[in-house]
């Protein structure tokens, strides 16, 4: 639905450029301007592929610009996240591959990704995982992320994260706090810790980081210097990690 609009914009841009180039910005003769605009219009109607070519060039430039901005953001990603004590990290600083995962506790694909990622964390000491709470799927997601971050005060982030990722069904406040109790969290203390302003500020930071990477959905990962969007099966995830490891 957007392509016709973008085609029209490209046509208008071409027409404006050619008309301006032909008569100059300071030209004031309406008749001459109308004549040149008619020539340009006729040319575009007879050669519509020009508009398509312009669209392709525009899209290529936009894609390249987005990727350049993403690579610039990736360069400072891990230091930015790990600078905060609220960022959950599994694995030692000596790991040779770092996986940064943006996720939402209501994201079905994030739940599908979790077993494969968890297997890698358990079997590969050379992998460090940085978990980025990115609640974008509604109020329950936000409550769950705040609860998970607050769970760190009781030293049970990973246990709680696992429980929420393995939970099947509709996530709501009742389920969020039931799972908290099941893993041994003091729920009253958890609720109090969730109100700490630093948690809301931290989630604002993770959203800004996600924006800098052009993350538009979950799951999304950065493995080494590679951006991986969407669900990745366990074997494929292992292959990406090995490729990043080989590239050093």
C-alpha positions as semicolon CSV with decimal commas, in nm:
position;residue;x (nm);y (nm);z (nm)
1;X;0,000;0,000;0,000
2;X;0,296;0,230;0,056
3;X;0,465;0,159;-0,276
4;X;0,224;0,367;-0,493
5;X;0,270;0,659;-0,256
6;X;0,648;0,625;-0,271
7;X;0,632;0,596;-0,649
8;X;0,432;0,916;-0,666
9;X;0,683;1,086;-0,438
10;X;0,970;0,966;-0,655
11;X;0,794;1,096;-0,966
12;X;0,735;1,431;-0,801
13;X;1,098;1,447;-0,688
14;X;1,223;1,369;-1,038
15;X;0,989;1,622;-1,191
16;X;1,090;1,889;-0,942
17;X;1,460;1,816;-0,989
18;X;1,453;1,819;-1,367
19;X;1,232;2,125;-1,384
20;X;1,450;2,312;-1,137
21;X;1,768;2,208;-1,315
22;X;1,630;2,315;-1,650
23;X;1,495;2,658;-1,563
24;X;1,686;2,752;-1,250
25;X;1,541;2,850;-0,919
26;X;1,536;3,217;-1,005
27;X;1,337;3,176;-1,328
28;X;0,997;3,344;-1,320
29;X;0,852;3,284;-1,668
30;X;0,532;3,080;-1,603
31;X;0,492;2,983;-1,969
32;X;0,845;2,845;-1,992
33;X;0,802;2,659;-1,665
34;X;0,476;2,503;-1,783
35;X;0,640;2,396;-2,110
36;X;0,929;2,223;-1,935
37;X;0,699;2,057;-1,681
38;X;0,495;1,920;-1,971
39;X;0,809;1,778;-2,132
40;X;0,913;1,615;-1,805
41;X;0,565;1,473;-1,751
42;X;0,552;1,327;-2,100
43;X;0,897;1,176;-2,057
44;X;0,801;1,009;-1,728
45;X;0,479;0,873;-1,875
46;X;0,670;0,725;-2,169
47;X;0,950;0,593;-1,948
48;X;0,789;0,487;-1,616
49;X;1,080;0,255;-1,546
50;X;1,276;0,566;-1,452
51;X;1,051;0,605;-1,148
52;X;1,105;0,241;-1,051
53;X;1,481;0,283;-1,085
54;X;1,468;0,593;-0,868
55;X;1,266;0,402;-0,608
56;X;1,519;0,119;-0,604
57;X;1,807;0,360;-0,558
58;X;1,620;0,538;-0,280
59;X;1,544;0,211;-0,100
60;X;1,906;0,095;-0,135
61;X;2,030;0,422;0,013
62;X;1,782;0,403;0,300
63;X;1,880;0,043;0,373
64;X;2,249;0,130;0,367
65;X;2,195;0,429;0,595
66;X;1,993;0,219;0,841
67;X;2,260;-0,050;0,847
68;X;2,535;0,206;0,901
69;X;2,347;0,356;1,196
70;X;2,287;0,006;1,333
71;X;2,657;-0,087;1,312
72;X;2,750;0,235;1,488
73;X;2,502;0,151;1,764
74;X;2,628;-0,209;1,788
75;X;2,981;-0,085;1,852
76;X;2,877;0,067;2,183
77;X;2,590;-0,169;2,266
78;X;2,740;-0,402;2,525
79;X;2,928;-0,128;2,716
80;X;2,612;0,082;2,727
81;X;2,399;-0,201;2,861
82;X;2,648;-0,350;3,103
83;X;2,723;-0,008;3,247
84;X;2,394;-0,046;3,434
85;X;2,380;-0,287;3,729
86;X;2,021;-0,362;3,626
87;X;2,123;-0,537;3,305
88;X;2,098;-0,914;3,356
89;X;2,406;-1,094;3,226
90;X;2,472;-1,467;3,224
91;X;2,830;-1,574;3,160
92;X;3,168;-1,436;3,248
93;X;3,344;-1,135;3,095
94;X;3,601;-1,375;2,948
95;X;3,350;-1,520;2,705
96;X;3,455;-1,490;2,342
97;X;3,101;-1,440;2,204
98;X;2,835;-1,212;2,349
99;X;2,469;-1,254;2,262
100;X;2,240;-0,959;2,332
101;X;1,872;-1,053;2,327
102;X;1,580;-0,810;2,312
103;X;1,266;-0,991;2,426
104;X;0,912;-0,958;2,559
105;X;0,755;-1,206;2,801
106;X;0,437;-1,218;2,591
107;X;0,624;-1,289;2,268
108;X;0,555;-1,641;2,147
109;X;0,866;-1,648;1,930
110;X;1,078;-1,538;2,227
111;X;0,942;-1,838;2,417
112;X;1,028;-2,064;2,122
113;X;1,380;-1,920;2,112
114;X;1,444;-1,964;2,484
115;X;1,511;-2,343;2,498
116;X;1,779;-2,322;2,228
117;X;1,943;-2,020;2,388
118;X;1,923;-2,180;2,731
119;X;2,091;-2,494;2,600
120;X;2,377;-2,285;2,463
121;X;2,418;-2,103;2,795
122;X;2,441;-2,436;2,976
123;X;2,678;-2,607;2,734
124;X;2,905;-2,330;2,601
125;X;3,117;-2,149;2,859
126;X;3,243;-1,919;2,585
127;X;2,905;-1,753;2,540
128;X;2,783;-1,462;2,748
129;X;2,417;-1,357;2,719
130;X;2,297;-1,005;2,791
131;X;1,920;-0,997;2,844
132;X;1,742;-0,679;2,740
133;X;1,392;-0,631;2,876
134;X;1,195;-0,480;2,589
135;X;0,825;-0,480;2,687
136;X;0,635;-0,375;2,375
137;X;0,332;-0,605;2,375
138;X;0,109;-0,434;2,627
139;X;0,068;-0,351;2,997
140;X;0,128;-0,708;3,115
141;X;0,463;-0,711;2,939
142;X;0,565;-0,396;3,123
143;X;0,461;-0,539;3,461
144;X;0,650;-0,861;3,389
145;X;0,967;-0,675;3,291
146;X;0,954;-0,458;3,602
147;X;0,901;-0,768;3,815
148;X;1,192;-0,950;3,649
149;X;1,426;-0,657;3,700
150;X;1,312;-0,624;4,063
151;X;1,375;-0,996;4,113
152;X;1,745;-0,920;4,094
153;X;1,721;-0,762;4,439
154;X;1,646;-1,111;4,568
155;X;1,903;-1,283;4,346
156;X;1,646;-1,477;4,145
157;X;1,638;-1,309;3,806
158;X;1,728;-1,613;3,596
159;X;1,493;-1,844;3,784
160;X;1,209;-1,599;3,736
161;X;1,300;-1,523;3,375
162;X;1,292;-1,897;3,301
163;X;0,953;-1,937;3,470
164;X;0,802;-1,654;3,267
165;X;0,953;-1,778;2,942
166;X;0,820;-2,129;3,003
167;X;0,475;-2,005;3,104
168;X;0,205;-2,093;2,852
169;X;-0,117;-1,899;2,854
170;X;-0,235;-1,543;2,896
171;X;0,008;-1,337;3,099
172;X;-0,157;-1,108;3,354
173;X;-0,079;-0,973;3,699
174;X;-0,211;-1,289;3,867
175;X;0,016;-1,515;3,662
176;X;0,313;-1,281;3,701
177;X;0,297;-1,287;4,080
178;X;0,208;-1,656;4,103
179;X;0,522;-1,740;3,906
180;X;0,720;-1,511;4,133
181;X;0,601;-1,700;4,440
182;X;0,672;-2,035;4,274
183;X;1,041;-1,954;4,226
184;X;1,077;-1,836;4,585
185;X;1,042;-1,461;4,551
186;X;0,894;-1,256;4,835
187;X;0,605;-1,110;4,635
188;X;0,536;-0,817;4,869
189;X;0,900;-0,715;4,857
190;X;0,901;-0,767;4,479
191;X;0,604;-0,534;4,433
192;X;0,773;-0,268;4,644
193;X;1,102;-0,298;4,455
194;X;0,917;-0,268;4,122
195;X;0,818;0,087;4,214
196;X;1,179;0,205;4,231
197;X;1,213;0,489;3,974
198;X;1,542;0,343;3,855
199;X;1,353;0,052;3,696
200;X;1,131;0,281;3,488
201;X;1,437;0,485;3,390
202;X;1,621;0,170;3,292
203;X;1,338;0,056;3,065
204;X;1,342;0,397;2,898
205;X;1,712;0,341;2,832
206;X;1,659;-0,004;2,681
207;X;1,389;0,136;2,452
208;X;1,627;0,408;2,335
209;X;1,895;0,146;2,270
210;X;1,646;-0,062;2,073
211;X;1,551;0,244;1,868
212;X;1,916;0,310;1,788
213;X;1,937;-0,044;1,646
214;X;1,607;-0,008;1,460
215;X;1,459;-0,297;1,658
216;X;1,092;-0,316;1,564
217;X;0,991;-0,649;1,715
218;X;1,096;-0,938;1,932
219;X;1,297;-1,146;1,954
220;X;1,594;-0,955;1,820
221;X;1,956;-1,037;1,888
222;X;2,298;-0,893;1,837
223;X;2,561;-1,166;1,821
224;X;2,907;-1,020;1,805
225;X;2,862;-0,747;1,546
226;X;2,574;-0,920;1,365
227;X;2,210;-0,822;1,400
228;X;1,969;-1,116;1,394
229;X;1,600;-1,032;1,381
230;X;1,324;-1,280;1,456
231;X;1,311;-1,638;1,577
232;X;1,616;-1,855;1,513
233;X;1,610;-2,234;1,572
234;X;1,867;-2,365;1,819
235;X;2,096;-2,527;1,562
236;X;2,096;-2,217;1,346
237;X;2,170;-2,002;1,651
238;X;2,466;-2,224;1,735
239;X;2,589;-2,189;1,377
240;X;2,575;-1,809;1,395
241;X;2,767;-1,814;1,723
242;X;3,034;-2,040;1,574
243;X;3,066;-1,818;1,269
244;X;3,109;-1,509;1,487
245;X;3,362;-1,699;1,698
246;X;3,561;-1,803;1,390
247;X;3,565;-1,447;1,262
248;X;3,714;-1,340;1,592
